[in-house]
Amino acid sequence: MSYCVSMSLLADDEAELRAAYTATRGLLRTRDALEAQHIVLKLCRALGADVATADADLPDSVPMDISLGEGEPLLPITGDPRVRSLLSRYLVPAVSDARAIVESGLSSERLVQMATIDTLTGVWSRASLTYAVNHTSPGDCVSMIDLDHFKNVNDTLGHDAGDAVLASFAAHLRSGVRDRDMVGRFGGEEFVVVFPATTIEGAYDVLIRLRASWQTTSMLPITFSAGIAAVTVPHGDREPAGQTALKSADALMYAAKSAGRDRVECQQNPTLDSAPTEKTEA
């Protein structure tokens, strides 16, 4: 007998069941809160209810926010007892599932961002840089950049001022390179720029231009030194070619510091003038 009653109920609610099934499938594939909200709104209307904002103060509103955090709180509106029963049966679990899916997606997005973005400067993290450097190929260039005398900023003005300089310098680098170039913080006051499909001369010209503009826009009289190396064909079973280039760029950056700082040193290009146009000590 109970089996027959269940089949009868299923027959009466066939349209509502289809709507709930469609909503469930849609929520499993949803990408963000706004898309999930559209799915829930469609289900709400398929069940026979209207929707109004929470500030409408309508007597027939159902106390259930289905906005999922997008815009104003939204409440189902219906005076039909059967529709209220359907909302309780199908909409309540759908909203609960949608909230769980959206929160899970936001958590995953935050985890990805934490792994790929340096939280202080907003540029790529060292882990992301390592991946990018390891996947460079011959014809690319890598640059290692270090702010000169940066420790003096922290020691004299405090770490908040140092953090502000780092964030400002990262933004300066990012705004001065192409969209396809990758800017990241390697650690401390060291930054790396990966230049895909770029010659040594091309990367050099970019950094010289960035050095000149940084001297006019920097909040403090602090300069930077840089080294640039080309990614070459690896020989034998060694480390990735990009890592070899990064080590060369790092050595050239230290050579620039030894030569007086505020310089850009390049690999395999002794004719390039790496001397500063104007010497500024930090």
N, C-alpha and C positions, 0 to 999 in steps of 0.2 A: 504494500500500500504506500509506504513512504517513498518508494522509487517512483511510483506514478505521480505522486504529489510533486516531487522534485522536477520531473519532466514537464509537468504542467506549468510550474513556475518558470522554467527555462523557456518554454514556448511564449509565455506572456512577456518575458523580458528579453526577447531575442535581439531587438534593436539596441537595447542598452548594453547587453553583453558584447555585441559587436563593437560598440563604441568604446567600451572598457578595454577590450582586446586590442583595438587599434591604438588607443592611448598608451597601453603598456608597451607595445612594440615601438612606438615612437619615443617613449621615454628612455628605452634601452639604448637608443641611438642618438639621444640628444647631445648637443655640444655645449650649450650654455643655459643660463637661467631664463633668458628671454624666449628661447625656443621651447623650453619646458613649460613656460607660462602659456604660450600659444596652444600647446597640446592640452593642458589642463582646462583652459577656457573653452576649447572646442568640445571636450568631454562634458563640461558643465552644461553647455547649451544642448548637447545631444541628449542629456538626461532630462531636459525640459525646464531648466532654470535660466533666469537672466542673470546679469552681473551688474553691480554698481560699486562705486567707491565707498569706502568705509564712512566717509563724512556725510553721505547722503541721508543717513538716519532714517531708513525705511523700515517700517514695522515687520515686513516679511523677510528681512535679510537673515541669512543663516550665518552664525558666528564662526566663520571659517575663512581665514585669509588665504586666497589662492594666487596672490601676486608673485610669490617666490622671490621677493626682494626686488622686483623690477617695477619701479614707479610707485604710485599710491596703492595702499592695501585694497584688495578687491574682495567683495563678498557676494556669494550667490544670493539671488532674490527669487523666492517662490512662496506661494501660500498653499500650494497643493501638498497635502500630506503624503501622497504616493511619491511625488518628486523628492520630497525631503527624505523619504526612506531610501530612494535610489541614490541620492547624494551620499547618505551615510554608508550605503553598501559599496558604491563604486568610486565616488569622488574622494572620500576621506583617505582610503589606502593609496589612491593615485597621487594625491598631494603629498602624502608622507613619503612615498617612493621618490617623487620628483625632488623633494627637499634633500633626501639622502644622496641622490645622484648628483645634484648640483653642488652640495657641500663636498662630496668626494672629488668632483672635478676641480673645484677651487683649491682643495688641499693638494691635489696632484700638480696643479699649475704652480702653486707656491713652492712646492718641492723642486720642480723643474727650474723655476726662476732662481731659487736659492743655489742650485747646483751650477747654473750657467752664468749668472750675473753677480758681479762684485757689488755688494749691498751699499758700500760707501760711495763709490764713484759712478755706478750705473753702467759701466762698460763690462766687457766679458771677464769672467773669472779666470784664474790660473788653470783650472781643470778644462775649461772650454778652449783656452789658448793652446794647451798641450795637445788637445785633439786636432785643432786647426793646424798647428805647426807640423804635427805628425802626418798630416794629409796634404802638405804642400808638395809641389813637384818642380822639376827644373823649369826655370823661367819665372819663378816667383822670387820675392825678396822678403827678408825678415829684418826688422829693426828692433834693437833694444834701446830704451830711453830711460834716463835717470835724472831726477831733479837734483841740481847741484846744491850742496850745503843745506839740504832739507832738514837735517837734524837741528840746525840753528833755529829754525822756525818753531819746532816743538819745544826746544829748550827755552827760548826767549818769549814766545807769544802763547805757548800752550798747545795742547793737542787739538783743541777745537779749531784753532787757526790753521794748524797743519792739515786737518781733515778738509777744511774749506779750500785750501790750496790744491789738494789732491783732486777733489771733486771738480774744481774749476779747470785744472789742467786736463783732466780726462775729457771734459766737455769740449775743451779747445781742440784736442786731438781729434775727437770724433767729428767735429764740425769742419775740420780742415782736410779730411780724406774722402775718398769715394765711398759710395754705399757698399761696394763689394769688398773694400778693405776692412780688416778686422782689428779693432783696438781693444786691448785688454790690460788689466792690471796684473803684473807678474808677481808682485809682492812689495810691501812697503811703499817706496816712492818710485819703483821701477814699473815701466809700462812696455808693452810689446805691440808693434803694429805689423800685421801680415799683409803684404802687398801682392795679391795674385797677378800673374802675367804682367810683371813690371820689371823694367831694367834697373840696374843700380843707379843710373843717372836719373831716372824718373823718380825713384824713391828719395834720392838725395834732394832733388828740387823741391819735393813736397816738404821735407823736414826743414830745409833752409827757409822756406816760406813760413812754416809754422813757428820756427824759432824767432823770425823777425816780428810776426804778429803777436806772439806771446810776450815779447818785450814791451809792447805797447798796451796790452790788455791785462797783464797779470796784476793781481791785487797787491803783490809784493815784488820787490826787485830780486826775483829768483830765476835763474837760468836753467837750461838743461843740456846734458851731453847725450850723444847718441852714436850708435854703431849700426852699420847696415851691411848685410851679407846676402849673397845670392844663394839660392837653393840649387845644388848641382846634382848630377847623376851619382848615386851612391856606388861605392866600389866594394864588392864583396858583401858578406852577410854582416852588416853593421847596424848601428842605430838608424832610425829614419833620417832621410836626407835633411828634413826640416830641422831636426834637433842639432845636427852638425852645423847648419847655417846659424841657428840661434846661439850656439856656443861661440861661433866666430863673431857674431854681432855683439855678444856680451864682451868678448875680449877687445873688440874695437871700441866699444863704449868706454871701457876702462882706459884704453889708450888715449881717448879723447880727454878724459879727466886728467890723466898724467900730463897731457900736453897743455893744460891750462883751463880746462872746462869750457862750457859754452861753445862746443864744437860738434861737428858731425863727421865721423870717420867712416870711410867706405872701404870695402874689400875690393881688391883688384882694380882700383881706379886711382893711382897715385897722382894723376894730373888734376883731379878735382881739388878746388880750393876749399879746405875745411875750416880755415881760420874764421873767427867771428868778424862780422862787420863792425861790431862795437863791443868792447869787452865790458862786461858787467859782473861784478862779484856779488854773490849773495851773502 
